[in-house]
Amino acid sequence: MTEKLELYKCHICGNLVQVILNGAGELVCCGQNMELLIPQHENENAELTEKHTPKLEEENDKRFVRLKYHPMIPEHYIQFIEIYPKDKSRLYLKYLNPNEIAEFDITHFEENIEALEHCNIHGLWRNNND
């Protein structure tokens, strides 16, 4: 059973798929079941956690999701940041490229949101709003 907004990855070709509506089937790519990506929010490696956990910050009457300490080079970068309200009624997505700043201006979005980011090496991470 898939759930709305879950992310699945194919470890053969690298496809990344996000579920739009709940479903009973299995997601398959390249002849294999895709892996459900479980967002991390902490790791025994504090430096890894610091670099990958999206931070919600305010600055000059603006709000941002930021990853200040993560490299943004072709070999290692944040591929996207997404946010959604807790009820999952909307989704906002920002794709990033190497050499860009890893931030998303969320000033005009809801206050109570979840934030996710995907690193091309270390996978999916979420903000620590338990």
Secondary structure, DSSP 4 states (H G I P E B T S, - for coil): -B-TT-EEE-TTT--EEE-SS-BSSPPEETTEEPEEEPPB---SSHHHHHHHS-EEEEETTEEEEE-TTS--BTTB-EEEEEEEETT----EEEE--TTS--EEE-TTS-SSEEEEEEETTTEEEE----
